[in-house]
Amino acid sequence: MQSIYRPSCGHMQLLAVAALLCCLLSMAAAYTDPDQFTRLAAFRDAMQSRSGAWKEALQTWTCPTPPRNSDGTCDPCGRLSDGNWYHMHCRGNSRGWGESGDGTLNGLITNSHITSEKVDGPVPKEECVLSHLREFDYGGREGLGRLSGPLPRWLGECFPMLEEMDLSCNKVCAPQH
């Protein structure tokens, strides 16, 4: 007669604790702060529904992220300053100008560099959720900038640490009074 293994209650609890630890270790290995990930994913989802140009520009914003740049399964920041999600960077503490950073892995998204991607419409207020931005760069080569409308007054409020802003080659005009 074959015996069938039936785990005891204690074994089941041990398995549950092991599964929980594996899950937590996977999250701990990600370099992106969980709150920043939630905010960035909300921005991505809002913008992908705006137009085909936005959807194309953000097509690399997917999971899993490349293991060569992270120990987590979905990590936009990664170990390197250029991160895993194209156009977004986590460059640590400021070194005096927007694109710079000291390389500290603090998990904060500091640079939005969506340039020459033909993204269209008004300057995206949806990006306000990323309040640690130092660089807000939507500049592009001539003919590729498609953002339009007045320069928003809310930019300074949304990004109090902003050091560099580039909207060159777009169709953005002076703020209206």
Secondary structure, 3 states (H helix, E strand, C coil): CCCCCCCCHHHHHHHHHHHHHHHHHHHHCCCCCHHHHHHHHHHHHHHHCCCHHHHHHCCCCCCCCCHHHCCCCCCCCCCCCCCCCCCEECCCCCCCCCCCCCCCCCCCCCEEECCCCCCEECCCHHHHHCCCCCEEECCCCCCCCEEEEECCCCHHHHCCCCCEEECCCCEEECCCC
